[in-house]
């Protein structure tokens, strides 16, 4: 148990509160007494600007200007800066003496420092507005402990890890008219694989998901309802899942986020049905428990529904373009179900379409039957990167270099959202639209904000995958917490359009549970921009 607890602290240092208060560090500078008060002082060098001094001393620009207002308009060489010793105290804090500062130690993150000092990352950010990246030796200011306690109850964590159990996290909110005193309880049951010295990538991705979920919980701390997050390591074991579900606290959960293993998922779904607890399936795409379990929320729109929605969108946005199916006689045809459904719909509505067959790679002569004055939308029968690159050069040649009329369009598949380089450039040139359950706009303000918070709190970047699990965890947390909060205060749930994923649950006619009907349509436009439409 001792060995496992150490590993737990190493992997999840972001959510553990130490049982002691760390000693604040003073500036490593000489001290001079001026008018009876002690000051640290530092004389700037030949080529030092304010930012270099910030990095060297481990303090913020605001701290320098606050105590040395004359440098607000710029630094000069050989100028002496002064900092009151009292503002950078090194004495150990006590219950009656609030912490005023902290020197970052090796392998520490913003979130771990916040938790060790009984406050939140957001509390620290408020008093360090210029804080960007946390690094060893950096000086940061900590808010007054008593003020933090007065403003809101702090995060609390049970550091006694039992077999398969991560520390529970409670985020208690500032009271308002809507507050529910009991709060909401969310169980996250995923294979974090804490027993392994070196967890595999899959386990690390689940860890990223969990970290993103915690950022969402912190973002919603003023929602008005206490949030209790209980994390359990299922270790990819049915027996351990069963043991976790026997815990008395599990009967009080409002929602369980379940692992992707279908047998484990059914065990959790049965438990939820018996105990009036919703179960969110966000990882098993093809699982169909929502058909028989009224407590199931299926987070990925099922394939059949996805195809129907994609076809509806395509049919409503043809814009006078004639559909042309492109078939490699010797290649992959992995989109047969979608293609057959689309052809059936076109036949039913009496819409004309045509097919082009080729072998190896599409040639311009394969398109001889097409009229260069007619508007076409090309639809390949495969979503693979290799197959797409067999047709893109010829489609671009058929389009012509100077065509700006939108005469040629391309319609494709979720896999295409991950393509980069020349393939992506061609997709833009051909005014390509694809459908997908998720899409991360990496340049958007929302993505960059959460990415920066993740880096700041945990000291590392999110693992790059599609979808990005850290952002999936954030989106899931934002939806789940808001959804449960609305239930607690008797408000109707509303759809959530997230950074990467959206959630809008409805009960199909043939099902007892609910499915997420959100589907994105991403248009890679010729001008290089990308638009994302939520349907």
LUMPAGU-139548 format. One line per field, with one value per residue (C-alpha): residue number from 1; residue in three letters; chain; x, y, z. Coordinates in nm, 2 decimals, padded with zeros to 4 digits. Each point is the difference from the previous one (the first is absolute). Last residue first. Example, Ala and Ser with C-alpha at 12.3 -4.5 7.8 and 13.67 -1.06 7.14 Angstrom:
2
num [2  1]
residuo [SER  ALA]
cadena [A  A]
east [01.37  -00.14]
north [-00.11  -00.34]
up [00.71  00.07]
# end
This chain:
535
num [535  534  533  532  531  530  529  528  527  526  525  524  523  522  521  520  519  518  517  516  515  514  513  512  511  510  509  508  507  506  505  504  503  502  501  500  499  498  497  496  495  494  493  492  491  490  489  488  487  486  485  484  483  482  481  480  479  478  477  476  475  474  473  472  471  470  469  468  467  466  465  464  463  462  461  460  459  458  457  456  455  454  453  452  451  450  449  448  447  446  445  444  443  442  441  440  439  438  437  436  435  434  433  432  431  430  429  428  427  426  425  424  423  422  421  420  419  418  417  416  415  414  413  412  411  410  409  408  407  406  405  404  403  402  401  400  399  398  397  396  395  394  393  392  391  390  389  388  387  386  385  384  383  382  381  380  379  378  377  376  375  374  373  372  371  370  369  368  367  366  365  364  363  362  361  360  359  358  357  356  355  354  353  352  351  350  349  348  347  346  345  344  343  342  341  340  339  338  337  336  335  334  333  332  331  330  329  328  327  326  325  324  323  322  321  320  319  318  317  316  315  314  313  312  311  310  309  308  307  306  305  304  303  302  301  300  299  298  297  296  295  294  293  292  291  290  289  288  287  286  285  284  283  282  281  280  279  278  277  276  275  274  273  272  271  270  269  268  267  266  265  264  263  262  261  260  259  258  257  256  255  254  253  252  251  250  249  248  247  246  245  244  243  242  241  240  239  238  237  236  235  234  233  232  231  230  229  228  227  226  225  224  223  222  221  220  219  218  217  216  215  214  213  212  211  210  209  208  207  206  205  204  203  202  201  200  199  198  197  196  195  194  193  192  191  190  189  188  187  186  185  184  183  182  181  180  179  178  177  176  175  174  173  172  171  170  169  168  167  166  165  164  163  162  161  160  159  158  157  156  155  154  153  152  151  150  149  148  147  146  145  144  143  142  141  140  139  138  137  136  135  134  133  132  131  130  129  128  127  126  125  124  123  122  121  120  119  118  117  116  115  114  113  112  111  110  109  108  107  106  105  104  103  102  101  100  99  98  97  96  95  94  93  92  91  90  89  88  87  86  85  84  83  82  81  80  79  78  77  76  75  74  73  72  71  70  69  68  67  66  65  64  63  62  61  60  59  58  57  56  55  54  53  52  51  50  49  48  47  46  45  44  43  42  41  40  39  38  37  36  35  34  33  32  31  30  29  28  27  26  25  24  23  22  21  20  19  18  17  16  15  14  13  12  11  10  9  8  7  6  5  4  3  2  1]
residuo [UNK  UNK  UNK  UNK  UNK  UNK  UNK  UNK  UNK  UNK  UNK  UNK  UNK  UNK  UNK  UNK  UNK  UNK  UNK  UNK  UNK  UNK  UNK  UNK  UNK  UNK  UNK  UNK  UNK  UNK  UNK  UNK  UNK  UNK  UNK  UNK  UNK  UNK  UNK  UNK  UNK  UNK  UNK  UNK  UNK  UNK  UNK  UNK  UNK  UNK  UNK  UNK  UNK  UNK  UNK  UNK  UNK  UNK  UNK  UNK  UNK  UNK  UNK  UNK  UNK  UNK  UNK  UNK  UNK  UNK  UNK  UNK  UNK  UNK  UNK  UNK  UNK  UNK  UNK  UNK  UNK  UNK  UNK  UNK  UNK  UNK  UNK  UNK  UNK  UNK  UNK  UNK  UNK  UNK  UNK  UNK  UNK  UNK  UNK  UNK  UNK  UNK  UNK  UNK  UNK  UNK  UNK  UNK  UNK  UNK  UNK  UNK  UNK  UNK  UNK  UNK  UNK  UNK  UNK  UNK  UNK  UNK  UNK  UNK  UNK  UNK  UNK  UNK  UNK  UNK  UNK  UNK  UNK  UNK  UNK  UNK  UNK  UNK  UNK  UNK  UNK  UNK  UNK  UNK  UNK  UNK  UNK  UNK  UNK  UNK  UNK  UNK  UNK  UNK  UNK  UNK  UNK  UNK  UNK  UNK  UNK  UNK  UNK  UNK  UNK  UNK  UNK  UNK  UNK  UNK  UNK  UNK  UNK  UNK  UNK  UNK  UNK  UNK  UNK  UNK  UNK  UNK  UNK  UNK  UNK  UNK  UNK  UNK  UNK  UNK  UNK  UNK  UNK  UNK  UNK  UNK  UNK  UNK  UNK  UNK  UNK  UNK  UNK  UNK  UNK  UNK  UNK  UNK  UNK  UNK  UNK  UNK  UNK  UNK  UNK  UNK  UNK  UNK  UNK  UNK  UNK  UNK  UNK  UNK  UNK  UNK  UNK  UNK  UNK  UNK  UNK  UNK  UNK  UNK  UNK  UNK  UNK  UNK  UNK  UNK  UNK  UNK  UNK  UNK  UNK  UNK  UNK  UNK  UNK  UNK  UNK  UNK  UNK  UNK  UNK  UNK  UNK  UNK  UNK  UNK  UNK  UNK  UNK  UNK  UNK  UNK  UNK  UNK  UNK  UNK  UNK  UNK  UNK  UNK  UNK  UNK  UNK  UNK  UNK  UNK  UNK  UNK  UNK  UNK  UNK  UNK  UNK  UNK  UNK  UNK  UNK  UNK  UNK  UNK  UNK  UNK  UNK  UNK  UNK  UNK  UNK  UNK  UNK  UNK  UNK  UNK  UNK  UNK  UNK  UNK  UNK  UNK  UNK  UNK  UNK  UNK  UNK  UNK  UNK  UNK  UNK  UNK  UNK  UNK  UNK  UNK  UNK  UNK  UNK  UNK  UNK  UNK  UNK  UNK  UNK  UNK  UNK  UNK  UNK  UNK  UNK  UNK  UNK  UNK  UNK  UNK  UNK  UNK  UNK  UNK  UNK  UNK  UNK  UNK  UNK  UNK  UNK  UNK  UNK  UNK  UNK  UNK  UNK  UNK  UNK  UNK  UNK  UNK  UNK  UNK  UNK  UNK  UNK  UNK  UNK  UNK  UNK  UNK  UNK  UNK  UNK  UNK  UNK  UNK  UNK  UNK  UNK  UNK  UNK  UNK  UNK  UNK  UNK  UNK  UNK  UNK  UNK  UNK  UNK  UNK  UNK  UNK  UNK  UNK  UNK  UNK  UNK  UNK  UNK  UNK  UNK  UNK  UNK  UNK  UNK  UNK  UNK  UNK  UNK  UNK  UNK  UNK  UNK  UNK  UNK  UNK  UNK  UNK  UNK  UNK  UNK  UNK  UNK  UNK  UNK  UNK  UNK  UNK  UNK  UNK  UNK  UNK  UNK  UNK  UNK  UNK  UNK  UNK  UNK  UNK  UNK  UNK  UNK  UNK  UNK  UNK  UNK  UNK  UNK  UNK  UNK  UNK  UNK  UNK  UNK  UNK  UNK  UNK  UNK  UNK  UNK  UNK  UNK  UNK  UNK  UNK  UNK  UNK  UNK  UNK  UNK  UNK  UNK  UNK  UNK  UNK  UNK  UNK  UNK  UNK  UNK  UNK  UNK  UNK  UNK  UNK  UNK  UNK  UNK  UNK  UNK  UNK  UNK  UNK  UNK  UNK  UNK  UNK  UNK  UNK  UNK  UNK  UNK  UNK  UNK  UNK  UNK  UNK  UNK  UNK  UNK  UNK  UNK  UNK  UNK  UNK  UNK  UNK  UNK  UNK  UNK  UNK  UNK  UNK  UNK]
cadena [A  A  A  A  A  A  A  A  A  A  A  A  A  A  A  A  A  A  A  A  A  A  A  A  A  A  A  A  A  A  A  A  A  A  A  A  A  A  A  A  A  A  A  A  A  A  A  A  A  A  A  A  A  A  A  A  A  A  A  A  A  A  A  A  A  A  A  A  A  A  A  A  A  A  A  A  A  A  A  A  A  A  A  A  A  A  A  A  A  A  A  A  A  A  A  A  A  A  A  A  A  A  A  A  A  A  A  A  A  A  A  A  A  A  A  A  A  A  A  A  A  A  A  A  A  A  A  A  A  A  A  A  A  A  A  A  A  A  A  A  A  A  A  A  A  A  A  A  A  A  A  A  A  A  A  A  A  A  A  A  A  A  A  A  A  A  A  A  A  A  A  A  A  A  A  A  A  A  A  A  A  A  A  A  A  A  A  A  A  A  A  A  A  A  A  A  A  A  A  A  A  A  A  A  A  A  A  A  A  A  A  A  A  A  A  A  A  A  A  A  A  A  A  A  A  A  A  A  A  A  A  A  A  A  A  A  A  A  A  A  A  A  A  A  A  A  A  A  A  A  A  A  A  A  A  A  A  A  A  A  A  A  A  A  A  A  A  A  A  A  A  A  A  A  A  A  A  A  A  A  A  A  A  A  A  A  A  A  A  A  A  A  A  A  A  A  A  A  A  A  A  A  A  A  A  A  A  A  A  A  A  A  A  A  A  A  A  A  A  A  A  A  A  A  A  A  A  A  A  A  A  A  A  A  A  A  A  A  A  A  A  A  A  A  A  A  A  A  A  A  A  A  A  A  A  A  A  A  A  A  A  A  A  A  A  A  A  A  A  A  A  A  A  A  A  A  A  A  A  A  A  A  A  A  A  A  A  A  A  A  A  A  A  A  A  A  A  A  A  A  A  A  A  A  A  A  A  A  A  A  A  A  A  A  A  A  A  A  A  A  A  A  A  A  A  A  A  A  A  A  A  A  A  A  A  A  A  A  A  A  A  A  A  A  A  A  A  A  A  A  A  A  A  A  A  A  A  A  A  A  A  A  A  A  A  A  A  A  A  A  A  A  A  A  A  A  A  A  A  A  A  A  A  A  A  A  A  A  A  A  A  A  A  A  A  A  A  A  A  A  A  A  A  A  A  A  A  A  A  A  A  A  A  A  A  A  A  A  A  A  A  A  A  A  A  A  A  A  A  A  A  A  A  A  A]
east [-02.59  00.30  00.18  00.38  00.16  00.37  00.20  00.26  -00.18  -00.11  -00.21  00.04  -00.36  -00.06  -00.34  -00.04  -00.24  -00.19  -00.27  00.11  -00.20  -00.25  -00.13  -00.31  00.04  -00.21  -00.15  00.34  00.05  00.18  00.33  00.18  00.37  00.27  00.37  00.32  -00.03  -00.36  -00.35  -00.22  -00.36  -00.25  -00.13  -00.32  00.02  -00.11  00.29  00.16  -00.07  00.17  00.30  00.01  00.01  00.25  00.24  -00.04  00.04  00.30  00.17  -00.05  00.14  00.31  00.05  -00.02  00.25  00.25  -00.08  00.08  -00.23  00.21  00.33  00.27  00.07  -00.08  00.30  00.19  00.04  -00.34  -00.16  00.18  00.00  -00.37  -00.09  00.18  -00.18  -00.33  00.06  00.14  -00.30  -00.24  00.18  -00.01  00.32  -00.03  -00.36  -00.06  -00.27  -00.23  -00.27  00.11  -00.14  00.22  -00.02  00.27  00.03  00.23  00.29  -00.05  00.02  00.31  00.17  -00.09  00.16  00.30  00.07  -00.25  -00.27  -00.18  -00.34  00.01  -00.08  -00.35  -00.10  -00.04  -00.17  00.19  -00.11  00.06  -00.20  00.09  00.03  00.37  00.15  00.34  00.22  -00.24  -00.26  00.09  00.37  -00.11  -00.21  00.30  00.23  -00.25  -00.09  00.27  00.07  -00.35  00.07  00.32  -00.16  -00.29  -00.36  -00.11  -00.29  00.09  -00.27  00.06  -00.24  -00.04  -00.11  -00.03  00.22  00.29  -00.24  00.08  00.03  00.38  00.05  00.21  00.21  00.12  00.14  -00.09  00.26  00.04  -00.32  -00.29  -00.38  -00.21  -00.36  -00.30  -00.28  -00.35  -00.25  -00.34  -00.07  00.00  00.30  00.20  -00.09  00.10  00.33  00.07  -00.08  00.22  00.28  -00.02  00.00  00.27  00.24  00.30  00.03  00.38  00.17  00.02  -00.31  00.06  -00.34  -00.08  -00.37  -00.11  -00.28  -00.13  00.03  -00.30  00.05  00.05  -00.07  -00.32  00.09  00.34  -00.15  -00.26  00.27  00.22  -00.30  -00.09  00.36  00.04  -00.33  00.12  00.35  -00.13  00.06  00.27  -00.10  -00.24  -00.18  -00.13  -00.25  -00.29  00.20  -00.12  00.09  00.26  00.20  00.09  00.39  00.14  00.19  00.13  00.18  -00.26  -00.25  -00.16  -00.19  -00.30  -00.06  -00.34  00.15  -00.11  00.04  00.35  00.11  -00.12  00.19  00.31  00.00  -00.09  00.31  00.22  -00.11  00.03  00.35  -00.01  00.02  -00.29  -00.08  -00.24  -00.27  -00.21  00.19  -00.16  00.01  00.37  00.07  -00.08  00.28  -00.11  00.04  00.37  00.03  -00.19  00.23  00.29  -00.12  -00.07  00.36  00.14  00.19  -00.34  00.18  -00.27  -00.06  -00.27  -00.08  -00.23  -00.13  -00.18  -00.28  00.00  00.17  00.29  00.24  -00.08  00.35  00.15  -00.22  00.10  00.37  -00.07  -00.15  00.31  00.21  -00.23  00.03  00.38  00.00  -00.21  00.26  00.28  -00.18  -00.01  00.36  00.12  00.06  00.36  00.04  -00.34  -00.23  -00.16  -00.16  -00.22  -00.27  -00.31  -00.28  -00.08  -00.27  -00.20  -00.19  -00.21  -00.06  -00.15  -00.06  -00.16  00.07  -00.25  -00.02  00.38  00.27  00.36  00.08  00.15  00.24  00.04  00.27  00.02  00.35  00.04  -00.14  00.09  00.11  -00.03  00.16  00.00  00.06  -00.36  00.00  -00.15  -00.03  -00.04  -00.32  -00.07  00.08  00.07  00.24  00.19  00.01  00.14  00.27  00.11  00.09  00.33  00.26  00.23  00.38  00.15  00.27  -00.13  -00.24  -00.37  -00.09  -00.23  -00.06  -00.06  -00.32  00.17  -00.25  -00.30  00.20  00.07  -00.37  -00.07  00.24  -00.20  00.08  00.12  00.37  00.09  -00.29  00.11  00.36  -00.12  -00.23  00.27  00.24  00.30  00.27  00.28  -00.10  -00.18  00.08  -00.31  -00.15  -00.22  -00.12  -00.24  00.10  -00.26  -00.03  00.37  00.24  00.37  00.21  00.15  -00.19  00.00  -00.23  00.17  00.34  -00.12  00.14  00.24  00.14  00.33  00.06  00.33  -00.15  -00.34  -00.33  -00.32  -00.31  -00.11  00.35  -00.07  -00.28  00.26  -00.20  -00.31  00.21  00.22  -00.29  -00.22  00.28  -00.01  00.27  00.25  00.30  00.17  -00.32  -00.15  00.34  00.00  -00.35  00.09  00.29  00.36  00.27  00.25  -00.11  -00.27  00.08  -00.20  -00.13  -00.19  -00.14  -00.01  -00.19  00.14  00.02  00.20  00.16  00.18  -00.03  00.19  -00.19  -00.13  -00.37  -00.18  -00.16  -00.34  00.01  -00.25  -00.31  -00.05  -00.24  00.06  -00.29  -00.01  -00.17  00.28  00.24  -00.20  00.27  00.27  -00.24  -00.16  00.34  00.08  -00.34  00.08  00.32  -00.16  -00.28]
north [02.02  00.20  00.19  00.04  00.25  -00.02  00.27  -00.04  00.21  -00.31  -00.11  -00.31  -00.05  -00.21  -00.15  -00.10  -00.26  00.02  -00.26  -00.13  -00.31  -00.07  -00.31  -00.21  -00.02  -00.07  00.35  00.17  00.18  00.33  00.13  00.31  00.00  00.17  -00.09  00.19  00.33  -00.07  00.07  -00.11  -00.06  00.12  -00.19  00.13  00.15  -00.17  00.13  -00.35  -00.09  00.32  -00.08  -00.35  00.13  00.28  -00.25  -00.25  00.25  00.19  -00.32  -00.17  00.30  00.01  -00.38  00.02  00.29  -00.22  -00.30  00.18  -00.18  -00.08  -00.02  00.23  -00.06  00.31  00.21  -00.02  00.19  -00.11  00.33  00.23  -00.24  -00.09  00.37  00.09  -00.28  00.12  00.36  -00.10  -00.21  00.27  00.27  -00.20  -00.10  -00.37  -00.03  -00.35  -00.19  -00.27  -00.24  00.07  00.10  00.13  00.29  00.08  00.32  -00.16  00.24  -00.06  -00.38  00.05  00.19  -00.28  -00.26  00.21  00.02  -00.14  -00.26  -00.05  00.14  -00.24  -00.30  00.14  -00.04  00.17  00.23  00.19  00.30  00.13  00.29  00.23  00.29  00.07  -00.21  00.14  -00.31  -00.25  -00.22  -00.30  00.04  00.02  -00.31  -00.17  00.09  -00.10  -00.35  -00.24  00.22  -00.08  -00.38  00.03  00.21  -00.24  00.11  -00.22  00.01  00.34  00.28  00.27  00.30  00.13  00.32  -00.02  00.20  -00.25  -00.27  -00.34  -00.31  00.05  -00.04  -00.32  00.19  00.23  -00.30  -00.14  -00.23  -00.38  -00.08  00.22  00.01  00.32  -00.01  00.23  00.16  00.13  00.07  -00.18  00.04  -00.37  -00.06  00.27  -00.16  -00.34  00.13  00.16  -00.32  -00.20  00.25  00.00  -00.38  -00.03  00.24  -00.24  -00.05  -00.05  -00.02  -00.21  00.13  00.35  00.16  00.37  00.08  00.32  00.21  00.28  00.34  00.23  00.12  -00.35  00.14  -00.16  -00.34  00.01  00.10  -00.28  -00.24  00.09  -00.04  -00.34  -00.11  00.11  -00.17  -00.33  00.04  00.07  00.36  -00.02  00.08  -00.28  00.09  -00.31  00.02  -00.14  -00.32  -00.22  00.20  00.21  -00.32  00.02  00.02  00.11  00.31  -00.13  00.30  00.25  -00.23  00.22  -00.20  00.17  -00.13  -00.12  -00.29  -00.30  00.17  00.12  -00.34  -00.16  00.28  -00.06  -00.38  00.08  00.23  -00.26  -00.25  00.26  00.13  00.37  00.13  00.17  00.36  -00.06  00.26  00.11  -00.23  -00.08  -00.38  00.02  00.12  -00.34  -00.16  -00.32  00.18  00.02  -00.38  -00.07  00.23  -00.17  -00.34  00.13  00.11  00.27  00.15  00.14  00.30  00.20  00.38  00.16  00.36  00.19  00.33  00.24  00.19  00.38  00.01  00.19  -00.29  -00.06  00.07  -00.21  -00.30  00.06  -00.01  -00.32  -00.16  00.09  -00.19  -00.30  -00.01  00.03  -00.29  -00.20  00.08  -00.12  -00.33  -00.04  00.10  -00.28  00.04  -00.03  -00.13  -00.16  -00.03  00.34  -00.14  00.31  -00.24  00.23  00.04  00.37  00.03  00.33  00.12  00.31  00.24  -00.06  00.36  00.08  00.37  00.18  00.32  00.03  -00.17  00.00  -00.34  -00.31  -00.20  -00.34  -00.24  -00.36  -00.15  -00.29  -00.34  -00.34  -00.14  00.28  00.34  00.20  00.35  00.10  00.34  00.33  00.30  00.33  00.14  00.34  00.37  -00.03  -00.29  00.18  00.32  -00.21  -00.15  00.34  -00.05  -00.15  00.19  -00.18  -00.02  -00.22  -00.24  -00.29  00.09  00.10  00.15  00.30  00.21  00.37  00.02  -00.15  00.09  -00.13  -00.30  -00.13  -00.01  -00.16  -00.28  -00.07  00.02  -00.22  00.06  -00.34  00.02  00.33  -00.12  -00.32  00.20  00.25  -00.29  -00.13  -00.22  00.18  00.27  00.33  00.27  00.11  00.32  00.17  -00.28  00.12  00.03  -00.10  -00.37  -00.01  00.10  -00.08  00.32  00.08  00.32  00.15  00.30  00.06  00.02  00.30  -00.01  00.26  00.03  00.17  00.15  -00.09  -00.02  00.16  -00.18  00.11  00.21  -00.17  00.02  00.30  -00.20  -00.21  -00.20  -00.07  00.02  -00.30  -00.20  00.06  -00.13  -00.32  -00.17  -00.28  00.22  -00.08  -00.05  00.33  00.17  -00.12  00.14  00.34  00.05  -00.09  00.10  00.18  -00.15  00.10  00.06  -00.21  00.08  -00.18  00.25  00.03  00.29  00.26  00.28  -00.22  -00.33  -00.19  -00.37  -00.21  -00.23  -00.36  00.11  -00.17  -00.34  -00.09  -00.32  -00.27  -00.05  -00.36  -00.28  00.01  00.03  -00.23  00.08  00.10  -00.25  -00.26  -00.21  00.04  00.00  -00.32  -00.15  00.07  -00.14  -00.32  -00.06  00.06  -00.24]
up [-03.61  00.11  -00.28  00.00  -00.24  -00.10  -00.17  -00.28  -00.26  -00.18  00.29  00.21  00.11  00.32  00.06  00.36  00.14  00.33  00.05  00.33  00.08  00.27  00.18  -00.05  -00.37  -00.32  -00.02  00.06  00.33  -00.04  00.13  -00.13  00.08  -00.21  -00.03  -00.08  00.18  00.11  -00.12  00.29  -00.06  00.27  00.31  00.16  00.34  00.31  00.23  00.03  -00.37  -00.12  00.22  -00.15  -00.35  00.08  00.17  -00.28  -00.29  00.14  00.11  -00.34  -00.18  00.23  -00.02  -00.38  00.02  00.19  -00.23  -00.33  -00.24  -00.20  00.19  00.12  00.37  00.19  00.09  00.33  00.33  00.13  00.09  -00.24  -00.30  00.06  00.04  -00.33  -00.19  00.15  -00.11  -00.34  -00.08  00.10  -00.19  -00.32  -00.18  00.07  -00.12  00.13  -00.19  00.13  -00.12  -00.36  -00.34  -00.28  -00.24  -00.25  -00.20  -00.25  00.08  00.37  -00.05  -00.21  00.28  00.24  -00.21  -00.05  00.37  00.25  00.03  00.34  -00.11  -00.29  00.22  00.06  -00.37  -00.33  -00.24  -00.27  -00.20  -00.35  -00.15  00.30  -00.24  00.08  -00.29  -00.10  00.05  -00.17  00.17  -00.21  00.10  00.37  -00.04  -00.17  00.29  00.27  -00.13  00.11  00.31  00.13  -00.03  00.21  00.27  00.04  -00.01  -00.28  -00.25  -00.12  -00.04  -00.25  -00.02  -00.35  -00.17  -00.37  -00.24  -00.03  -00.11  00.13  -00.23  -00.04  00.38  -00.03  -00.25  00.28  00.18  00.34  00.15  00.01  -00.18  -00.09  00.01  -00.02  00.11  -00.07  00.18  -00.08  00.27  -00.01  00.37  00.06  -00.23  00.19  00.33  -00.11  -00.13  00.34  00.19  -00.24  00.04  00.38  00.03  -00.26  00.18  00.02  -00.37  -00.02  -00.34  -00.31  -00.18  00.15  00.01  -00.01  00.04  -00.17  00.15  -00.22  00.16  -00.01  00.36  00.13  00.35  00.11  -00.14  00.17  00.33  -00.01  -00.11  00.30  00.23  -00.14  00.02  00.36  00.10  -00.15  00.15  00.36  00.13  00.26  00.36  00.07  00.32  00.17  00.28  -00.21  -00.07  -00.29  -00.32  00.18  00.05  -00.37  00.01  -00.33  00.12  00.33  00.16  00.11  00.17  00.27  00.27  00.18  00.35  00.13  00.20  -00.19  -00.34  00.10  00.11  -00.33  -00.19  00.21  -00.08  -00.36  -00.03  00.15  -00.26  -00.28  00.09  -00.07  00.36  00.17  00.11  00.29  00.08  00.30  00.24  00.33  -00.04  -00.07  00.35  00.15  -00.20  -00.17  -00.34  00.06  00.06  -00.32  -00.20  00.16  -00.11  -00.35  -00.02  -00.24  00.30  00.11  00.15  00.18  00.01  00.22  -00.09  00.24  -00.13  00.23  -00.17  -00.08  -00.33  00.14  -00.01  -00.37  -00.14  00.28  -00.11  -00.36  00.10  00.19  -00.31  -00.20  00.26  -00.02  -00.38  00.02  00.24  -00.25  -00.26  00.23  00.04  -00.38  -00.03  00.22  00.38  00.10  00.36  -00.04  00.30  -00.08  -00.31  -00.07  -00.12  00.04  00.24  00.05  00.26  00.02  00.31  -00.01  00.29  00.34  00.07  -00.33  -00.08  -00.22  00.20  00.04  00.21  -00.12  -00.13  00.15  -00.22  00.15  -00.14  00.09  00.01  -00.25  00.08  -00.15  00.34  00.26  -00.03  00.33  -00.13  00.02  -00.18  00.08  -00.23  00.19  00.15  -00.15  00.06  00.37  -00.04  -00.27  00.21  00.29  -00.21  -00.14  -00.36  -00.12  -00.20  -00.23  -00.01  -00.27  00.10  -00.20  -00.27  -00.04  -00.34  -00.04  00.31  -00.08  00.21  00.31  00.28  -00.19  -00.14  00.35  00.08  -00.34  00.07  00.32  00.36  00.29  -00.04  -00.13  -00.24  -00.14  -00.04  -00.18  -00.23  -00.10  -00.08  00.20  -00.16  00.18  00.25  -00.05  00.25  00.20  00.12  00.25  00.23  00.26  00.37  00.26  -00.10  -00.06  -00.27  00.01  -00.02  -00.34  -00.07  -00.35  00.07  00.34  -00.17  -00.20  -00.36  -00.14  -00.35  -00.07  -00.35  -00.16  -00.35  -00.06  00.00  -00.17  00.04  00.32  00.14  00.23  00.17  00.19  00.27  -00.22  -00.32  00.10  00.15  -00.31  -00.22  00.19  00.21  -00.05  00.05  -00.33  -00.20  00.12  -00.06  -00.36  -00.04  00.14  -00.24  00.07  -00.25  00.23  00.33  00.25  00.36  00.25  00.35  00.28  00.24  00.38  00.16  00.25  -00.25  -00.24  00.11  -00.27  -00.07  -00.25  -00.24  -00.01  00.03  00.29  -00.01  00.16  00.21  -00.10  00.20  00.13  -00.07  -00.37  -00.24  -00.29  -00.33  -00.23  00.15  -00.19  -00.16  00.26  00.29  -00.12  -00.05  00.37  00.10  -00.19  00.17  00.35  -00.09]
# end
